[in-house]
Amino acid sequence: MKITSYGAAQEVTGSKHLVEINGHRILLDCGMFQGKRSESDLKNRSLPFAPNSLDAVIVSHSHVDHIGVLPMLSKYGYRKRIYSTPATRDLSSLMLLDSAHIQAKDAEWLSKKNRDFVAPLYTAEHASETMKLFVGIPYKDRFEVVPGVYATFHDAGHILGSAMVMLEFQDNGRQKRFLFGGDLGRRHMPILNDPWEPGDADVVMMESTYGNRDHDPIETMEDKLAEVIRATHARGGKIVIPSFALERAQELVYALKHLELRGAIPEIPVYVDSPLTVNITDVFRMHTECFDAEIRELMTNSGDPFRLKHIEYIRNANASIRLNSVKTPMIIISASGMCETGRILHHLRNNCEDERNTILIVGFQAKNTLGRRIVEREKEIKIFGVKRALNAQVKVMNAFSAHAGRSELIAFGKRFKDCAERLLLVHGEEEAITALQTSLQAVGANNIVVPEEGIPVTI
């Protein structure tokens, strides 16, 4: 067995892991690298393997850093199966078409800037062709990926449809189990079931995004959100929330629903300004099999968990533009989550200089993104090429994170210290990986490997 990480190796984005078992080549995730434009473009355009050399692709979940370059496979000849859970399949359709739209707009802008044609990474047609290859498999249904290699999806509790992938196969006459953790979720998060608790595995690959820090307790999440809303409302300001269209936006609206039912916040209009978010919320309504008992009870007693007294889901660009002229308090939830593209850039441009306003950060911000610069509270931020003063208050709430924190990662990795031949740490920046490795070694896990990009790990 040989595992080669072509992304998310000592970095967070671009998850791609090639697993070679008994002559078969299985790709786990095919994600987009996100960071500096030039570096991202180079990495995303250049696949480090021949797509038609793959025998199968398995997708852990539908975040763009895990699926974003799947259309590059079909663009260059891949015609075999892509396996995922049903919810991941449905969400991926939306995410990939949206990504293709962004690629087209970026290419158009660069072509004008450089006065030379720049081709998009891929087109909507490539995304549509990719979706024809998807096969949705429910949690806990064991299936044959390639001859002699079987896979089972287990709930990762990260986002709707997210999965850990257990691969089982014979190796020199011995039964082997390889667990790909994908992105690990947290216990007691709203909406979703808790992550599956695995038993033994011979080889484990796990994320380490928050390997060096824990999140604020989930129990404090709603109260802190209410504090920010009340304080900003009292100043007459707006709360601008850059939010991932997938999961985070739905968690925010669900939290606002709870606060509204409790009477914990003033009446304030909420605008979900992202066509993608609106469509994804519809997919959530279709996949209640992924919901936990709490949200099911709320649905029984209080109706649609994503509908508030004063909420507008905006698809139309003109409706989005009209928000600029409104001077009264409001909450704007808009994509993208790292402030790199989309309508959030317009809302930040129009609101970052007013000290009455609050920019509320509720998700991980990768290096070299506008979101990271806002978190670091730079005095000036560049939006659409123009520097603007960052006078608005910046609040960071990491309790909303869908990733397991340091303590949860240690508990997850510790369970494999005596059974796994190798524990591979991926999907984390160097500081986080080093901290997690040190912590795991302190509890007796001496089987840790930190893969380097493109360097095979042979088991």
ZAMARGU-4260 file (C-alpha; in steps of 0.2 Angstrom, whole numbers, plus 5000, padded with zeros to 4 digits):
<rodrens>
0) 5000/5000/5000 | 5007/5017/4995 | 4999/5034/4999 | 5004/5050/4991 | 4997/5067/4996
5) 4997/5080/4982 | 4988/5093/4992 | 4984/5097/5010 | 5001/5091/5015 | 5008/5103/5028
10) 4995/5115/5022 | 4976/5116/5024 | 4968/5117/5006 | 4969/5107/4990 | 4965/5090/4998
15) 4971/5076/4986 | 4978/5059/4992 | 4982/5045/4980 | 4981/5028/4987 | 4988/5013/4978
20) 4982/4996/4983 | 4986/4980/4975 | 4989/4988/4958 | 4973/4999/4959 | 4974/5018/4961
25) 4961/5027/4971 | 4960/5046/4973 | 4953/5052/4990 | 4946/5070/4987 | 4951/5082/4973
30) 4951/5099/4981 | 4956/5116/4975 | 4971/5125/4982 | 4967/5142/4990 | 4979/5156/4993
35) 4989/5168/4983 | 4982/5170/4966 | 4997/5165/4955 | 5002/5150/4966 | 4984/5144/4967
40) 4982/5145/4948 | 4998/5135/4945 | 4993/5122/4957 | 4975/5120/4952 | 4979/5120/4933
45) 4993/5106/4934 | 4987/5089/4940 | 5001/5079/4947 | 4995/5063/4940 | 4986/5057/4924
50) 4967/5057/4927 | 4964/5042/4916 | 4977/5032/4927 | 4964/5033/4941 | 4953/5018/4944
55) 4941/5027/4956 | 4938/5043/4966 | 4931/5044/4983 | 4925/5061/4990 | 4924/5064/5009
60) 4913/5080/5008 | 4908/5095/4997 | 4919/5109/5002 | 4928/5117/4987 | 4945/5113/4995
65) 4940/5094/4994 | 4931/5094/4977 | 4935/5110/4968 | 4946/5102/4954 | 4936/5087/4951
70) 4931/5095/4934 | 4949/5095/4929 | 4948/5076/4930 | 4934/5074/4918 | 4941/5088/4907
75) 4957/5078/4904 | 4949/5061/4902 | 4943/5053/4918 | 4927/5043/4915 | 4926/5031/4930
80) 4916/5033/4946 | 4916/5046/4959 | 4909/5040/4976 | 4901/5050/4989 | 4886/5051/5001
85) 4870/5056/4993 | 4870/5073/5002 | 4888/5076/4996 | 4883/5072/4978 | 4868/5085/4979
90) 4879/5098/4987 | 4894/5095/4975 | 4882/5099/4960 | 4879/5116/4967 | 4897/5119/4973
95) 4905/5114/4956 | 4893/5124/4945 | 4896/5140/4956 | 4915/5137/4955 | 4914/5136/4936
100) 4905/5152/4936 | 4919/5160/4947 | 4933/5153/4936 | 4924/5161/4921 | 4923/5178/4929
105) 4941/5177/4935 | 4947/5172/4918 | 4937/5187/4910 | 4944/5199/4922 | 4962/5193/4920
110) 4960/5193/4901 | 4955/5212/4902 | 4969/5216/4914 | 4983/5207/4904 | 4975/5211/4887
115) 4978/5193/4883 | 4966/5178/4883 | 4966/5168/4899 | 4956/5152/4899 | 4945/5147/4914
120) 4951/5133/4924 | 4936/5124/4919 | 4918/5127/4913 | 4901/5124/4918 | 4900/5110/4905
125) 4915/5101/4913 | 4906/5103/4930 | 4890/5095/4923 | 4900/5081/4915 | 4909/5078/4932
130) 4892/5076/4940 | 4887/5062/4928 | 4901/5051/4936 | 4894/5053/4954 | 4887/5038/4964
135) 4878/5042/4980 | 4881/5028/4994 | 4872/5030/5011 | 4881/5029/5027 | 4886/5012/5033
140) 4883/5003/5016 | 4898/4994/5012 | 4903/4994/4993 | 4916/4988/4982 | 4927/5002/4975
145) 4938/4992/4964 | 4940/4973/4964 | 4945/4967/4981 | 4944/4985/4989 | 4928/4989/4999
150) 4923/5006/5006 | 4911/5011/5019 | 4905/5029/5023 | 4903/5034/5041 | 4896/5051/5047
155) 4911/5063/5050 | 4899/5077/5058 | 4908/5091/5049 | 4895/5097/5036 | 4880/5090/5028
160) 4884/5073/5021 | 4902/5073/5026 | 4911/5056/5029 | 4925/5047/5035 | 4930/5033/5023
165) 4935/5016/5029 | 4944/5005/5015 | 4946/4987/5018 | 4957/4975/5008 | 4968/4960/5008
170) 4987/4964/5009 | 4999/4948/5007 | 4985/4937/5014 | 4981/4949/5029 | 4965/4959/5031
175) 4969/4978/5032 | 4959/4993/5036 | 4963/5011/5031 | 4953/5025/5038 | 4953/5042/5029
180) 4946/5054/5041 | 4942/5068/5029 | 4938/5083/5040 | 4932/5079/5057 | 4917/5087/5065
185) 4913/5091/5083 | 4901/5084/5096 | 4885/5093/5100 | 4886/5105/5085 | 4869/5111/5079
190) 4860/5103/5065 | 4871/5087/5062 | 4873/5071/5071 | 4889/5068/5081 | 4904/5061/5072
195) 4906/5042/5071 | 4918/5034/5084 | 4929/5022/5074 | 4937/5006/5081 | 4953/4999/5076
200) 4962/5003/5059 | 4979/4998/5052 | 4982/5015/5044 | 4974/5032/5048 | 4975/5048/5039
205) 4968/5063/5049 | 4966/5081/5048 | 4976/5093/5060 | 4968/5111/5055 | 4966/5116/5074
210) 4980/5104/5081 | 4987/5119/5091 | 4971/5126/5098 | 4954/5123/5105 | 4938/5132/5101
215) 4927/5141/5112 | 4913/5130/5120 | 4899/5126/5109 | 4887/5130/5123 | 4893/5149/5123
220) 4890/5151/5104 | 4873/5158/5104 | 4875/5169/5119 | 4891/5177/5111 | 4882/5180/5095
225) 4868/5188/5104 | 4880/5200/5113 | 4888/5205/5096 | 4871/5208/5089 | 4864/5218/5103
230) 4880/5229/5105 | 4880/5233/5086 | 4862/5236/5085 | 4864/5249/5100 | 4877/5258/5090
235) 4866/5259/5074 | 4878/5248/5065 | 4877/5233/5053 | 4884/5216/5057 | 4893/5209/5041
240) 4897/5190/5042 | 4908/5182/5029 | 4901/5165/5029 | 4905/5149/5019 | 4889/5146/5009
245) 4889/5127/5015 | 4885/5123/5033 | 4891/5139/5041 | 4877/5150/5034 | 4864/5137/5039
250) 4871/5136/5057 | 4871/5155/5058 | 4852/5156/5053 | 4848/5141/5064 | 4857/5150/5079
255) 4847/5166/5075 | 4831/5156/5075 | 4835/5150/5093 | 4839/5167/5098 | 4823/5174/5091
260) 4813/5161/5099 | 4821/5165/5116 | 4818/5184/5113 | 4837/5186/5116 | 4840/5198/5102
265) 4831/5214/5095 | 4820/5213/5080 | 4833/5215/5066 | 4832/5211/5047 | 4843/5197/5041
270) 4849/5196/5023 | 4857/5180/5017 | 4865/5187/5001 | 4872/5173/4991 | 4862/5163/4978
275) 4873/5148/4982 | 4869/5149/5000 | 4850/5150/4996 | 4852/5134/4985 | 4862/5125/4998
280) 4849/5129/5011 | 4836/5120/5000 | 4847/5105/4999 | 4848/5105/5018 | 4829/5104/5018
285) 4830/5088/5007 | 4842/5079/5018 | 4834/5078/5035 | 4842/5060/5037 | 4858/5070/5042
290) 4849/5080/5056 | 4851/5077/5074 | 4837/5075/5087 | 4837/5093/5092 | 4833/5101/5075
295) 4820/5088/5072 | 4811/5093/5088 | 4812/5111/5083 | 4805/5107/5066 | 4790/5099/5075
300) 4787/5113/5087 | 4792/5129/5077 | 4792/5124/5059 | 4806/5128/5046 | 4823/5130/5056
305) 4830/5141/5042 | 4815/5154/5042 | 4815/5169/5053 | 4802/5183/5056 | 4813/5195/5046
310) 4824/5186/5034 | 4827/5188/5016 | 4836/5175/5005 | 4843/5186/4991 | 4847/5179/4973
315) 4845/5195/4963 | 4860/5206/4961 | 4849/5222/4962 | 4842/5217/4978 | 4860/5215/4985
320) 4865/5232/4979 | 4850/5240/4987 | 4857/5235/5004 | 4871/5248/5002 | 4859/5262/5003
325) 4850/5256/5019 | 4858/5264/5035 | 4848/5256/5048 | 4855/5240/5058 | 4854/5224/5049
330) 4863/5207/5048 | 4871/5202/5031 | 4877/5184/5029 | 4886/5183/5013 | 4899/5172/5004
335) 4914/5168/5002 | 4919/5163/5019 | 4937/5168/5017 | 4932/5185/5008 | 4941/5181/4992
340) 4927/5181/4980 | 4908/5185/4979 | 4896/5198/4986 | 4904/5199/5003 | 4918/5209/4995
345) 4905/5223/4990 | 4898/5222/5008 | 4915/5224/5016 | 4920/5238/5004 | 4904/5248/5009
350) 4905/5244/5028 | 4923/5242/5034 | 4926/5260/5036 | 4911/5264/5048 | 4916/5261/5066
355) 4898/5258/5071 | 4898/5242/5061 | 4905/5224/5065 | 4913/5212/5054 | 4910/5195/5062
360) 4922/5181/5057 | 4915/5164/5060 | 4926/5152/5051 | 4945/5147/5047 | 4954/5160/5037
365) 4969/5153/5027 | 4985/5162/5025 | 4986/5176/5012 | 4967/5178/5011 | 4958/5194/5014
370) 4949/5186/5029 | 4965/5182/5037 | 4970/5200/5035 | 4954/5206/5043 | 4957/5193/5058
375) 4974/5201/5060 | 4966/5218/5061 | 4977/5226/5048 | 4974/5245/5048 | 4970/5245/5030
380) 4964/5231/5019 | 4964/5231/5000 | 4947/5227/4991 | 4945/5227/4972 | 4963/5235/4972
385) 4959/5250/4983 | 4965/5251/5001 | 4952/5255/5014 | 4953/5259/5032 | 4947/5245/5043
390) 4938/5255/5056 | 4923/5243/5059 | 4925/5232/5074 | 4931/5214/5071 | 4924/5200/5081
395) 4930/5182/5079 | 4919/5168/5085 | 4928/5151/5083 | 4914/5142/5092 | 4905/5140/5075
400) 4920/5130/5068 | 4914/5114/5060 | 4932/5107/5063 | 4937/5097/5078 | 4948/5107/5090
405) 4964/5102/5098 | 4957/5091/5112 | 4945/5082/5100 | 4959/5078/5088 | 4970/5071/5102
410) 4956/5060/5108 | 4953/5054/5090 | 4971/5051/5086 | 4975/5043/5103 | 4963/5028/5100
415) 4974/5022/5086 | 4991/5023/5096 | 4992/5004/5099 | 4983/4997/5083 | 4989/5008/5068
420) 5005/5005/5059 | 5005/5023/5053 | 4995/5039/5059 | 4996/5052/5045 | 4993/5070/5049
425) 4987/5081/5035 | 4976/5096/5031 | 4985/5108/5043 | 4998/5122/5043 | 5015/5118/5050
430) 5012/5125/5067 | 4996/5116/5070 | 5003/5099/5064 | 5019/5101/5075 | 5008/5104/5090
435) 4996/5090/5087 | 5011/5078/5083 | 5019/5083/5100 | 5003/5081/5109 | 4999/5064/5102
440) 5017/5058/5105 | 5014/5063/5124 | 5000/5051/5125 | 5009/5037/5117 | 5006/5038/5099
445) 5024/5035/5091 | 5017/5030/5074 | 5015/5047/5067 | 5020/5052/5049 | 5018/5070/5042
450) 5018/5067/5023 | 5027/5079/5011 | 5018/5084/4996 | 5021/5072/4982 | 5032/5060/4992
455) 5025/5043/4994 | 5022/5035/5011 | 5024/5016/5009 | 5015/5005/5022
</rodrens>
